[in-house]
Amino acid sequence: METLNISEKKNKIKWDYDAEADVLYISFGNPKDAEGVDIGEGTIIRIQPDTNEIIGVTILNPLHRTLSTLTGKYPLIRKKKNSSFTK
């Protein structure tokens, strides 16, 4: 297995949370093209292929997994009901 480069502490850590998809994106520095490596448990490490430097992390379902851990069960998701009225 190739060695991955973990750079010194980055001055800019950027993040974005997509609430609709429940995905957290973390980038070390400005986002760049990268290859994803699934390390399990819904975590993907983003690696710049030419330098093998870790440049980001993607975490799938962080809110769902956190709520599941805290409550011991899956959170209740309510769907909107369509209703119609007739006179």
RAMO-V912867 format. One record per residue. N is the residue number from 0. OMEGA is omega in whole degrees, -180 to 180 (none if undefined). Layout:
BEGIN
n/omega
N/OMEGA
N/OMEGA
END
This chain:
BEGIN
n/omega
0/-180
1/178
2/175
3/179
4/174
5/-176
6/174
7/-179
8/179
9/177
10/-177
11/171
12/-179
13/179
14/177
15/178
16/176
17/-175
18/-179
19/-180
20/-176
21/179
22/177
23/179
24/178
25/178
26/175
27/-172
28/179
29/178
30/-179
31/173
32/-176
33/173
34/179
35/176
36/180
37/-180
38/177
39/179
40/177
41/-180
42/-180
43/177
44/180
45/-175
46/175
47/-170
48/-176
49/-179
50/-174
51/179
52/175
53/-177
54/178
55/180
56/174
57/-179
58/-179
59/176
60/-178
61/-180
62/-180
63/-178
64/179
65/179
66/178
67/180
68/-178
69/-176
70/-178
71/178
72/180
73/180
74/179
75/178
76/-178
77/176
78/177
79/178
80/174
81/178
82/177
83/-179
84/176
85/179
86/none
END
